[in-house]
Each structure stands twice: as C-alpha cells, then as structure tokens.
Amino acid sequence: MASLLIVGADHLGNIVDKLSSYGFDDVQHITGRKTQSVKKAISEDTDLILVLTDYVNHNLSKVIKQKAKEQELPICFAKRSWCSISQALCEYREDCMAAQNCMKARAKSS
C-alpha cells in the first residue's frame, strides 16, 4: 500500500479512483486555500508528494518542497489534468508501462 499527498486543487474528482491503478491506496489532500496550509505537517507514512501547479500558490509550493527535502521524500509536479498527473507519476515509477510507451513513441518520432 502506497501513500500519496496531493497539494493543490479544491476538488480531486475521479483522480483518486484513477490513482489506485498506480498503487496509491491512501491519498491525502491539502487544498492550499487556507493560509494555515503551510503549517501542516507531512505524514510520516507518505511515500510521494504530488503538487498540482495550476492550483497552488507559490509560497505553499516552496514550503512543501522544502519539507519534502527535509524528510527525503520524492516530489512530483503536474497540472490538474489526468494526462499530466499520469506522466508525472510514470516518471516517478520506473516500471510504469505508460512511461515506457511514451518513450517508445518519442524515439520513433525522432
């Protein structure tokens, strides 16, 4: 069971359901709307942090990045679209078939 912390966006919609196919059974979410969000601690059982860049303020992003570095946690950045999230997660997971298919497609077009 893997744990993912998502930072940004008001609502995740069906993103949480899709994340289970990537092995993330525990998804935590910080919207970042409240100024107190920068004070929230990152749970010790978090395996990966995903920052949704189009829905987060720069200060929160900077603080989360620093906390991730201090806790030696990997961090990914993506837009809120599933395509962007999927690509970011595949770059994190080396065994991701979607990433391998993207690399093959890029190699063919070169």
C-alpha positions in Angstrom: 0.0 0.0 0.0 1.4 3.4 -1.0 0.5 6.8 0.3 0.3 9.9 -1.8 -0.1 13.5 -0.6 -1.7 15.8 -3.2 -1.2 19.6 -2.7 -3.4 22.0 -4.6 -6.8 21.9 -6.3 -10.1 22.3 -4.5 -11.6 19.0 -5.6 -9.9 15.9 -7.0 -13.0 14.4 -8.6 -12.2 10.9 -10.1 -8.4 11.4 -9.8 -8.4 9.5 -6.5 -10.0 6.5 -8.2 -7.5 6.5 -11.0 -4.6 6.7 -8.6 -5.4 3.3 -7.2 -4.3 1.8 -10.6 -0.9 3.3 -9.8 -0.8 1.6 -6.4 -1.8 4.6 -4.3 -4.4 3.3 -1.8 -4.0 6.1 0.7 -4.5 9.6 -0.8 -4.2 12.7 1.4 -5.2 16.1 0.1 -4.3 19.7 1.0 -6.2 22.2 -1.0 -3.9 25.1 -0.1 -6.8 27.6 0.0 -6.3 28.4 3.7 -3.2 30.3 4.8 -2.6 27.8 7.6 -1.9 25.1 5.0 1.8 25.9 5.1 1.9 24.8 8.7 0.5 21.3 8.0 3.0 18.6 8.6 3.6 15.9 6.1 2.6 12.5 7.4 5.4 10.1 8.1 3.7 7.3 6.1 3.7 9.5 2.9 5.6 7.8 0.0 5.2 10.6 -2.6 4.1 14.2 -2.9 2.2 15.5 -5.9 1.9 19.2 -6.3 -0.8 20.4 -8.7 0.9 23.5 -10.0 -2.0 25.3 -11.6 -4.0 25.3 -8.3 -1.4 26.1 -5.6 0.2 29.4 -4.5 4.0 29.8 -4.8 4.6 30.1 -1.1 2.9 26.8 -0.3 4.7 25.1 -3.1 8.0 26.4 -1.8 7.2 25.2 1.8 6.1 21.7 0.6 9.2 21.4 -1.5 11.4 22.2 1.5 9.6 19.8 3.8 9.9 17.1 1.2 13.6 17.7 1.0 14.0 17.6 4.8 12.0 14.3 5.0 13.8 12.9 1.9 10.5 12.4 0.1 10.2 12.3 -3.6 8.0 15.1 -5.1 6.3 15.4 -8.5 4.8 18.5 -10.1 1.9 18.3 -12.6 -1.1 20.2 -13.8 -4.5 19.0 -12.6 -5.2 17.2 -15.9 -5.1 13.4 -15.6 -2.7 13.2 -18.5 -0.2 15.5 -16.7 -0.6 13.6 -13.4 -0.1 10.3 -15.1 3.0 11.4 -16.8 4.5 12.8 -13.6 3.7 9.5 -11.7 5.2 7.5 -14.5 8.4 9.5 -14.3 8.5 8.6 -10.6 7.8 4.9 -11.2 10.4 3.3 -13.5 8.2 0.2 -14.1 5.3 2.3 -15.4 4.1 0.9 -18.8 2.7 4.3 -19.8 6.1 5.9 -19.4 7.7 3.1 -21.5 5.1 3.6 -24.2 5.7 7.4 -24.2 9.5 6.9 -24.5 9.0 4.5 -27.5 6.7 7.0 -29.2 9.2 9.8 -28.7 12.0 7.6 -30.1 10.0 6.8 -33.2 9.2 10.4 -33.9 12.9 11.4 -33.6 
